[in-house]
């Protein structure tokens, strides 16, 4: 196993939020059971993650016969950083960088420059990648040709 690895909690939280983003256009709420099954996430673990996402204002519950969970704001306004920090707290590549730098060698270590640059790049990526950027692409209805269009075009070409 590699040392620098995204936790399962982060992976599952992102999958859940992306799932909700995919349903956003249909204005459809999803149950934890549905998300867990479709995203192959343990249901009990996902329930805890969803509560964290609700607490941080990224997800909200919808009551009623078609109730469940939806994004609390548009997918274009939710970044990877938002989701990651909602479930794990502040992102820090190493103890010497991030919000609360804590290292006895701070300022004297040759690696500090590399860690700071790595932190900057990671944060830039997570801050600039929205959930909308990674959800399933929507195909506009007008852009999809009718099923018989290719057949009709081929018939005309053959005549």
Backbone torsions as a table, in degrees:
resi	resn	phi	psi	omega
1	UNK	NA	138.1	178.3
2	UNK	-78.8	155.5	-178.2
3	UNK	-77.6	-43.8	179.9
4	UNK	-88.3	99.1	-175.7
5	UNK	-143.3	140.7	176.4
6	UNK	-69.9	135.0	-179.1
7	UNK	-68.1	158.3	176.4
8	UNK	-62.1	-35.0	-180.0
9	UNK	-60.3	-44.8	178.2
10	UNK	-65.3	-47.1	-179.6
11	UNK	-57.6	-47.8	-178.9
12	UNK	-66.6	-39.1	178.9
13	UNK	-63.3	-44.6	178.5
14	UNK	-64.0	-42.7	178.7
15	UNK	-60.7	-42.3	-179.5
16	UNK	-64.8	-45.0	-178.7
17	UNK	-66.7	-40.0	177.1
18	UNK	-63.9	-40.0	176.8
19	UNK	-58.6	-46.7	179.3
20	UNK	-64.1	-36.3	178.0
21	UNK	-64.5	-36.2	178.5
22	UNK	-65.9	-24.5	179.5
23	UNK	-95.1	-5.8	-175.6
24	UNK	-58.2	-43.7	-178.1
25	UNK	-62.7	-31.4	179.5
26	UNK	-85.7	-4.0	-176.5
27	UNK	52.6	41.7	-176.5
28	UNK	-107.0	129.7	175.3
29	UNK	-83.8	150.0	-178.4
30	UNK	-123.9	142.7	176.1
31	UNK	-82.6	160.0	175.8
32	UNK	-61.5	-39.0	179.8
33	UNK	-60.0	-44.2	179.5
34	UNK	-63.5	-47.7	-179.6
35	UNK	-61.4	-45.7	-179.0
36	UNK	-58.8	-44.2	-178.6
37	UNK	-67.9	-48.6	-176.3
38	UNK	-70.1	-33.0	-177.5
39	UNK	-97.5	1.7	179.6
40	UNK	54.9	56.0	-179.0
41	UNK	-122.3	137.1	176.4
42	UNK	-59.3	126.8	-172.8
43	UNK	-58.8	-47.5	-177.6
44	UNK	-62.0	-40.0	178.5
45	UNK	-66.3	-41.7	-179.7
46	UNK	-64.3	-37.0	177.8
47	UNK	-57.7	-42.7	178.5
48	UNK	-66.8	-40.8	179.8
49	UNK	-64.3	-44.1	179.8
50	UNK	-61.1	-39.3	177.6
51	UNK	-61.6	-38.8	176.9
52	UNK	-64.9	-40.4	179.6
53	UNK	-67.0	-35.9	176.1
54	UNK	-66.3	-47.6	-178.9
55	UNK	-57.7	-34.0	-178.9
56	UNK	-89.5	1.2	175.5
57	UNK	80.3	19.2	179.6
58	UNK	-93.7	-27.3	-178.2
59	UNK	-129.9	149.3	174.1
60	UNK	-136.2	156.7	178.6
61	UNK	-93.5	151.4	177.4
62	UNK	-123.5	126.9	-179.0
63	UNK	-86.7	167.1	173.7
64	UNK	111.4	179.9	-176.9
65	UNK	-61.6	-28.9	177.7
66	UNK	-110.6	37.9	-176.4
67	UNK	-77.6	176.7	-178.9
68	UNK	150.2	-143.9	-177.2
69	UNK	-120.3	144.6	177.6
70	UNK	-138.7	163.9	173.7
71	UNK	-66.9	142.7	-179.7
72	UNK	-81.0	-18.4	175.7
73	UNK	-146.5	164.4	-176.6
74	UNK	-57.1	146.5	-178.7
75	UNK	-58.0	-26.6	177.7
76	UNK	-68.0	-17.5	-178.3
77	UNK	-104.9	4.9	179.8
78	UNK	-114.1	122.4	-178.7
79	UNK	-104.0	166.0	173.7
80	UNK	-56.4	-41.1	179.8
81	UNK	-58.6	-44.8	179.3
82	UNK	-55.1	-48.8	-176.1
83	UNK	-67.2	-47.3	-178.4
84	UNK	-59.9	-47.5	-177.9
85	UNK	-71.4	-24.2	177.0
86	UNK	-66.2	-33.7	-175.9
87	UNK	-104.2	-20.7	-177.0
88	UNK	-124.2	-11.0	-176.7
89	UNK	89.4	-169.3	-175.5
90	UNK	-57.0	142.5	-179.1
91	UNK	-86.6	129.7	177.9
92	UNK	-144.7	119.4	-179.3
93	UNK	-66.8	-32.5	179.8
94	UNK	-154.1	162.4	-177.6
95	UNK	-63.0	-21.6	-177.5
96	UNK	-86.9	-3.1	178.4
97	UNK	-129.0	171.2	-179.1
98	UNK	100.7	-168.9	-175.1
99	UNK	-65.4	-38.5	-175.7
100	UNK	-123.1	72.7	-179.1
101	UNK	-60.0	130.8	-178.0
102	UNK	-142.9	100.2	179.5
103	UNK	-156.6	134.7	-179.8
104	UNK	-70.8	-17.5	-179.4
105	UNK	-100.0	7.8	-176.2
106	UNK	-51.0	125.5	179.8
107	UNK	91.2	-13.3	-178.2
108	UNK	-119.0	-4.2	-175.6
109	UNK	-94.1	133.4	179.1
110	UNK	-68.6	-20.7	-179.1
111	UNK	-81.6	-17.6	-174.4
112	UNK	-55.0	-41.8	-179.8
113	UNK	-59.5	-42.6	-179.5
114	UNK	-67.2	-44.4	179.2
115	UNK	-63.1	-40.9	179.8
116	UNK	-64.1	-43.3	179.2
117	UNK	-66.5	-41.0	176.5
118	UNK	-60.9	-43.9	178.3
119	UNK	-60.9	-44.9	-179.5
120	UNK	-60.5	-45.2	-178.5
121	UNK	-67.7	-42.3	178.8
122	UNK	-62.8	-46.1	-179.3
123	UNK	-64.7	-39.9	178.1
124	UNK	-60.0	-45.3	179.3
125	UNK	-63.0	-48.6	-177.6
126	UNK	-67.8	-32.8	178.9
127	UNK	-75.8	-28.1	-176.1
128	UNK	-99.3	-1.9	178.1
129	UNK	-104.1	114.0	179.0
130	UNK	-94.0	164.1	176.9
131	UNK	-64.4	-33.5	177.4
132	UNK	-62.1	-30.3	-179.8
133	UNK	-65.9	-24.9	-173.3
134	UNK	-116.4	-1.1	177.8
135	UNK	-72.8	167.7	179.6
136	UNK	-60.1	133.7	179.9
137	UNK	-66.8	141.7	177.5
138	UNK	-92.7	133.6	176.7
139	UNK	-98.7	116.9	178.8
140	UNK	-61.1	142.4	-177.3
141	UNK	-59.3	-38.7	-178.4
142	UNK	-68.4	-24.8	-177.0
143	UNK	-79.6	-17.9	-179.3
144	UNK	-90.3	122.0	-179.1
145	UNK	-70.3	151.7	176.2
146	UNK	-59.5	152.6	-177.8
147	UNK	-56.6	-35.2	-177.0
148	UNK	-91.1	2.5	-177.8
149	UNK	-64.1	-42.8	-179.0
150	UNK	-68.8	-34.3	178.2
151	UNK	-68.2	-43.5	-179.9
152	UNK	-64.8	-41.3	179.1
153	UNK	-63.9	-39.3	179.8
154	UNK	-67.8	-36.8	-179.6
155	UNK	-65.2	-41.6	-180.0
156	UNK	-66.0	-38.5	-178.8
157	UNK	-67.6	-31.9	-177.7
158	UNK	-78.2	-21.7	-177.0
159	UNK	-75.0	NA	NA
